[in-house]
Amino acid sequence: MDTPPPPFEALADLTKDPGTLERAKLLTDALNAVPDLQKWLRQLRQQDVLALHEAGMSYTDIAPHLGVKPERASGIARGASRSTNPGGSGRRTKAPGPAEPDGP
């Protein structure tokens, strides 16, 4: 694969200058930031599902557009994550709510 999959085409600059320490460092930084990216994307999706539901759309109507069942759409709105706790209890975790803005 020469280019990143949609919607990550903007990362294509990371394909420049193969075999350099600079690129290796940029790729390492990008890989290390993936969990933060996932967290941010989940928060944005949660906000959208909440807004759609508050506007009158049912989870049954929302779900097919996300490729999930209505119960999962409801869970997304609540911030429920499908990942398990790092401690291994197997219980679902709740994703944090929208990020608080930084200080003044």
Beta strands, then each sheet from edge to edge (+ up, - down):
strand 1: 80-84
strand 2: 92-94
sheet 1: 1+ 2-
end
